[in-house]
Amino acid sequence: MTTSTTLTIGELESRVARIFERCGVNAIAAGAVARVITAGERDNCKSHGVYRIEGCLRVLKAGKVEPDVVPSVAEGEGPVLRADAKGGYASPAYEVARSYLIERVKTHGLAALVINDCLHFSALWYEVEDLARDGLAAISMCPSYAVMAPFGGKRPLFGTNPFAFGWPRKGEHPYVFDFATSVAARGEIEIYRREGRSLPEGWAVDAEGNPTTDPAAALEGAMMPFGGHKGSAIATMIELLAGAMIGDFMSSEALEFMGGSSTLLPRHGALVLAFDPAVLAKGRGRDPVEDGERLLESIVDQGARLPSQRRYEARRAAERDGIALSPQEIDLLDRLETMGLDAID
Amino acid sequence: MTTSTTLTIGELESRVARIFERCGVNAIAAGAVARVITAGERDNCKSHGVYRIEGCLRVLKAGKVEPDVVPSVAEGEGPVLRADAKGGYASPAYEVARSYLIERVKTHGLAALVINDCLHFSALWYEVEDLARDGLAAISMCPSYAVMAPFGGKRPLFGTNPFAFGWPRKGEHPYVFDFATSVAARGEIEIYRREGRSLPEGWAVDAEGNPTTDPAAALEGAMMPFGGHKGSAIATMIELLAGAMIGDFMSSEALEFMGGSSTLLPRHGALVLAFDPAVLAKGRGRDPVEDGERLLESIVDQGARLPSQRRYEARRAAERDGIALSPQEIDLLDRLETMGLDAID
């Protein structure tokens, strides 16, 4: 018999923060990391929840992330806001920069947040949802590890390069999407492998660059972008805008930096673009958020789903009933809290 | 026997400009429209070339586009630049705004060009390529007509909502992509219908919202987005950012404005985002354009194609040999030049 343990959202966040502090991460960074990880678990995004803690700490133990840095924001008042993560986790850099970003967007109508030199592990929906709650539209993107070939190509070059968008709503959770530009997540291919099933056509190529439906061969080869040449183009754009343009690693360098091992989380930069619809629509005599509602209602009215609804449902349940963790998950938290990095392989 | 007639690029541009002037379009607008149409023909994008002239004039004859307006740019020096097309074609508004846009981007690092109240007919690659030639990265997007259902939906709501991106290269044509967020172009479905072939699965739904492979039923129903829920999400984002956010029509209103007939070109706004990589990468000690080259070379080295290469090849041929037009195309130009709008059905 396995019995789960239920924690409140606040309890889980405190436990996760204590673990990171126990491992030498300063309080500011530990708090930011704990908020993101707890939000993932709360929304039942298990791959970005408690599961992610060990990954974050493995990079720390490998000496590839700075535990005790305080991210800084470059001086200036223009619409380009640069946050230096100083080799630490990405989430503290976002938290330090967010109020400056919102101020700059309200001043200028739009602004770009450039985060450099960060260990990136969080889902992008967290940031775009956060900004949308302040009435802003936002786009977020970053490279990751070179595990995906360009459409028509044979070798890993792009990351799974996520792309996220948030839009404010009145009286509803923001409209948010966040997807990998790969046709499937790496974890999905792993599941096919374990279950001994063949992959759908078009998901991957093997190490020689030939199309394969063998999950093991796919994991040795390269994943393919979603949507053929169009998804491949978006993945290319993300490498250029959120890698080359911000003077930071693209996915191939992110992999090199970690010694060619994708078992460690990637280090690179990130780009967030934010817009104030009130400024962009100024003088037009229309309410952009109300116009947006009409569109979103028309989507739902014809039976299609809005993205993030599953997350929001899980969140409502977590807020009401708490977060249920398995004995294994609780055991992991216990071990990490008492042993710190010694509990990491 | 049909013999084609070869015009130089300049000759074609002059002829097209004369046609629009003959139809009451002022010289500034006629020149801008002629440049875009000629660029389409030059690059062998036949759907945006000479073929497009009649469509532009049909809307003029229907009284749905202003022939004699001069687009204006709103005062200010911030990174949001608003161009009022005043109900005229989009291209003159872009031409009037482009030098302001480039100046604002060089000042601020990024800027948004909002074009309102325009009759939109050109491919978006024209603008992003133009900006990339000035060393800028650029994204362009706009809604169009409600002809596409959301993923999981049944009824037309989105346009084919194009999305384009340009990136500067040294000594090479810019990296440019420009695609519809629909799985196929409407013209492609039309070709299947004429050839009596079935559509691939997933392209369209019929008027009742059921999946169909019958091209005629598809044309009565709705097209589907590329890449499933991901492409649908991008199409949604384009409606929100380049419609609602800029206080302009989304695709359903664009269709209503034209009396529900998609035989006339759509009226709406457009959003162009431009970035100066030199500003965004400042202080990082890296050259973003050189970094971009490494990525693009890695794509080509593994046998994948860069987008726009077919266009650039056609352009080289046109620059060397001129543009060959069929007797029907020449006849069309002749008739329009002598008869003006009387030659339009």
HADDOCK unambig.tbl for C-alpha pairs under 7 A between the chains (distance, minus, plus):
assign (segid A and resid 78 and name CA) (segid B and resid 108 and name CA) 6.38 0.50 0.50
assign (segid A and resid 79 and name CA) (segid B and resid 108 and name CA) 6.45 0.50 0.50
assign (segid A and resid 80 and name CA) (segid B and resid 109 and name CA) 6.42 0.50 0.50
assign (segid A and resid 108 and name CA) (segid B and resid 78 and name CA) 6.39 0.50 0.50
assign (segid A and resid 108 and name CA) (segid B and resid 79 and name CA) 6.46 0.50 0.50
assign (segid A and resid 109 and name CA) (segid B and resid 80 and name CA) 6.44 0.50 0.50
assign (segid A and resid 150 and name CA) (segid B and resid 299 and name CA) 6.56 0.50 0.50
assign (segid A and resid 150 and name CA) (segid B and resid 304 and name CA) 6.70 0.50 0.50
assign (segid A and resid 151 and name CA) (segid B and resid 304 and name CA) 6.53 0.50 0.50
assign (segid A and resid 152 and name CA) (segid B and resid 303 and name CA) 6.81 0.50 0.50
assign (segid A and resid 152 and name CA) (segid B and resid 304 and name CA) 4.60 0.50 0.50
assign (segid A and resid 153 and name CA) (segid B and resid 302 and name CA) 5.44 0.50 0.50
assign (segid A and resid 153 and name CA) (segid B and resid 303 and name CA) 5.61 0.50 0.50
assign (segid A and resid 153 and name CA) (segid B and resid 304 and name CA) 4.64 0.50 0.50
assign (segid A and resid 154 and name CA) (segid B and resid 302 and name CA) 6.05 0.50 0.50
assign (segid A and resid 155 and name CA) (segid B and resid 302 and name CA) 6.92 0.50 0.50
assign (segid A and resid 177 and name CA) (segid B and resid 233 and name CA) 6.86 0.50 0.50
assign (segid A and resid 179 and name CA) (segid B and resid 230 and name CA) 6.96 0.50 0.50
assign (segid A and resid 226 and name CA) (segid B and resid 227 and name CA) 6.10 0.50 0.50
assign (segid A and resid 227 and name CA) (segid B and resid 226 and name CA) 6.08 0.50 0.50
assign (segid A and resid 227 and name CA) (segid B and resid 227 and name CA) 4.23 0.50 0.50
assign (segid A and resid 230 and name CA) (segid B and resid 179 and name CA) 6.96 0.50 0.50
assign (segid A and resid 233 and name CA) (segid B and resid 177 and name CA) 6.86 0.50 0.50
assign (segid A and resid 240 and name CA) (segid B and resid 292 and name CA) 6.04 0.50 0.50
assign (segid A and resid 244 and name CA) (segid B and resid 288 and name CA) 4.67 0.50 0.50
assign (segid A and resid 244 and name CA) (segid B and resid 291 and name CA) 5.54 0.50 0.50
assign (segid A and resid 244 and name CA) (segid B and resid 292 and name CA) 5.84 0.50 0.50
assign (segid A and resid 245 and name CA) (segid B and resid 277 and name CA) 5.01 0.50 0.50
assign (segid A and resid 245 and name CA) (segid B and resid 280 and name CA) 6.15 0.50 0.50
assign (segid A and resid 245 and name CA) (segid B and resid 281 and name CA) 5.78 0.50 0.50
assign (segid A and resid 245 and name CA) (segid B and resid 288 and name CA) 5.02 0.50 0.50
assign (segid A and resid 246 and name CA) (segid B and resid 280 and name CA) 5.17 0.50 0.50
assign (segid A and resid 246 and name CA) (segid B and resid 281 and name CA) 4.49 0.50 0.50
assign (segid A and resid 247 and name CA) (segid B and resid 281 and name CA) 4.51 0.50 0.50
assign (segid A and resid 247 and name CA) (segid B and resid 284 and name CA) 5.45 0.50 0.50
assign (segid A and resid 247 and name CA) (segid B and resid 286 and name CA) 5.57 0.50 0.50
assign (segid A and resid 247 and name CA) (segid B and resid 288 and name CA) 6.05 0.50 0.50
assign (segid A and resid 277 and name CA) (segid B and resid 245 and name CA) 5.00 0.50 0.50
assign (segid A and resid 280 and name CA) (segid B and resid 245 and name CA) 6.15 0.50 0.50
assign (segid A and resid 280 and name CA) (segid B and resid 246 and name CA) 5.17 0.50 0.50
assign (segid A and resid 281 and name CA) (segid B and resid 245 and name CA) 5.77 0.50 0.50
assign (segid A and resid 281 and name CA) (segid B and resid 246 and name CA) 4.47 0.50 0.50
assign (segid A and resid 281 and name CA) (segid B and resid 247 and name CA) 4.50 0.50 0.50
assign (segid A and resid 284 and name CA) (segid B and resid 247 and name CA) 5.48 0.50 0.50
assign (segid A and resid 286 and name CA) (segid B and resid 247 and name CA) 5.59 0.50 0.50
assign (segid A and resid 288 and name CA) (segid B and resid 244 and name CA) 4.65 0.50 0.50
assign (segid A and resid 288 and name CA) (segid B and resid 245 and name CA) 5.01 0.50 0.50
assign (segid A and resid 288 and name CA) (segid B and resid 247 and name CA) 6.02 0.50 0.50
assign (segid A and resid 291 and name CA) (segid B and resid 244 and name CA) 5.53 0.50 0.50
assign (segid A and resid 292 and name CA) (segid B and resid 240 and name CA) 6.02 0.50 0.50
assign (segid A and resid 292 and name CA) (segid B and resid 244 and name CA) 5.81 0.50 0.50
assign (segid A and resid 299 and name CA) (segid B and resid 150 and name CA) 6.57 0.50 0.50
assign (segid A and resid 302 and name CA) (segid B and resid 153 and name CA) 5.46 0.50 0.50
assign (segid A and resid 302 and name CA) (segid B and resid 154 and name CA) 6.04 0.50 0.50
assign (segid A and resid 302 and name CA) (segid B and resid 155 and name CA) 6.88 0.50 0.50
assign (segid A and resid 303 and name CA) (segid B and resid 152 and name CA) 6.81 0.50 0.50
assign (segid A and resid 303 and name CA) (segid B and resid 153 and name CA) 5.61 0.50 0.50
assign (segid A and resid 304 and name CA) (segid B and resid 150 and name CA) 6.70 0.50 0.50
assign (segid A and resid 304 and name CA) (segid B and resid 151 and name CA) 6.53 0.50 0.50
assign (segid A and resid 304 and name CA) (segid B and resid 152 and name CA) 4.61 0.50 0.50
assign (segid A and resid 304 and name CA) (segid B and resid 153 and name CA) 4.64 0.50 0.50
